[in-house]
Amino acid sequence: MPDRHLANQNAFLRRITPAMVVVFFALVMTACILGVVVWKALEAKSAALSRGSTDIKNLAHSLAEHAAHTIQAADIAMGGMVDLLMYQSPLPERFNKYMADTVAALPQIREIGVLDTNGNWRYSSLPETPRYNNGDRPYFAYHRDTAGKALRISEMFQSRLTGRPTILLSKRVTKQDGSFGGVLTAAIDSDYFSSFYSAFQLGPDGGISLLRNDGAVLSRWPLSTRSADLSKTALFTTHLKASSVGYYKITSPFDGVVKYFGYEGTPQYPLIITVAMSEDWLLSAWSTALRTDALVATVLLCMIVLLAALLSAQFNFRIKTERALRQSESHYRLLADNIADVVILLNGRGTLRYVSHSVEQMLGVRPQDLVGKSCFDMVHAEDKQGLMAASARLNGSGAVSTAEFRTYRADGSIVWVESNFKQASERDNPAEAEFVGVLRDITERKRMEDELTLLNRRLTQLAATDGLTGLTNRRTFDGFLARQFEACEEISVLLFDIDNFKGYNDTYGHQAGDRCLQAVARAIGDATSNTSGLSARYGGEEFAVVLPNTSEDDALKVAESIRLTVRALGLPNTAANRGFVTISAGIATRTRATSGEAALVGEADVALYEAKRLGRNRSFVYSSPVLRYVEAGSIQHDPELAPAERKLAH
């Protein structure tokens, strides 16, 4: 039975032709490539729609804030005028000028006027007070019949005065006895909002609308001739009843295009901002990437078909293709995150006028708690001067300045912030100029920079240090000696060599030899630890010391101190005559005849050689006319060495 089963398997394998293998391989590869392209396309589409949702909601929020601030500025100004008219009846020429100055200060307002109890113009910011009667206007009838100080925002209508689409803000003027005293109006061109909205890139089918909470369209960009009443749409019948902020997919009532739609209502006023972007626009980058992927996939499939005859080549191609696809996938996954930068608006005095909500995530404080305060109050005391210098560079419209400073979170912890400031507007009074700033948390980057600096410092230190002894290495010694030789008129070099060190290694082993080197190195290093000198391992069992501004006599004393210290360690060395580890020293001091630092080291080396030749465990000085050496701790003069000294002096 086993033999029959094996025979059947062999027969099946024989029926599998190379063509079948190639076709099967090609089919498997085709399925894999198409699957990867489709999967990646779905993932990229989901990410693109997610980013679009975030962008639309953020823009709707920002525009809602803009609309609220626009109306609020006019509301505050009108409130002061209504209070004045309750108690006084100012002269027309004075009050008209006051209103004209208010219009000049608030660019969103076209004109301000006051109607009397009959609807006739009483005051006006215009050069000439209009003559017609506005008693038939709905807003006039509303305030005449309704008591209260509430601001009324009209629907968009054609102005009798200018013929332009207009939004009218109105307040009731009440006399001291509570009776109707007229209506205060402020006209805003609908184009004020639409021209502001036109600056945003929303695609060919994108749109922004400013609506009243009853569905009336106050402003629309781009302009549309469709219905100005949206009260019957799903926005007002369903979504606004559930939440004042939302996002969903719609078919636009203005142009019939499928769009993604975000909205947000303002809490202070009956206004709603809507932002719409077409699905095609949101997915335009995705479509381009998809076409590129499809082209790549097509090329890959063609290559598989062309190279299918060679199975081994197909496997190699598959590996390369998969590698390229993985790399391409990683690149596409590196999509720009929605960085929670903080956007601020401040005046020329540095007072914060607006702070975006992302400050809660960065610093843990509410935006309204910062508005009205000086931006310098947020800055660490040590960084205020640098930030002031950066702000001084903002000397014109469009100028940009960047600074880094520390600030504080609500819990008292410190945050490093990178700020980019730009002057957004200019005024005759510098204090009224406006500046826009973007703040970014760079705390992590600063931490990594500090760690990198410490690491570089450590690497520099390791590069200059001998790994075994901890003394500086030969390269550092050469550089230090060259610098000091140039800077000092008087300089001495000491060379030390451990006596009979090879025998020590042969007797006690290399590990004991390393410990011996470390002990001698400590003794030599301690001699210069608190001086301007430098100790180094010169090579093998040799050490060197540089003593700037040190005479020959003082250098000899240092050498003797080191030699005696090593002897006092009492390290046993049976290979030496004295039975202990000792060192020999050669001393050379710069003279007029010394041609350079290399020559000075050479003189010390010759002196060291003489110390070794004369019996070791001694210090030998390279000098003339008397050859001096020190043995067993005492300085002696040996006339018999004069010929040798003369040879050295030569």
DAPEPE-V107858 format. One record per helix or strand of 2 or more residues. SS is the DSSP state (a for helix, b for strand). FROM is the first residue (numbers start at 1). LEN is the number of residues. Records with the same first field share a line. If there is no record, write none. Layout:
SS: FROM-LEN + FROM-LEN
This chain:
a: 2-14 + 18-70 + 92-14 + 138-8 + 190-8 + 234-9 + 279-4 + 284-23 + 311-23 + 359-5 + 367-4 + 375-4 + 381-12 + 430-3 + 443-21 + 474-14 + 501-8 + 510-19 + 552-17 + 597-17 + 639-11
b: 111-5 + 120-5 + 152-2 + 157-2 + 165-10 + 180-10 + 207-6 + 216-6 + 245-7 + 258-8 + 271-8 + 342-6 + 351-5 + 400-9 + 414-12 + 434-8 + 491-8 + 534-6 + 542-7 + 583-7 + 618-5 + 628-4 + 634-4
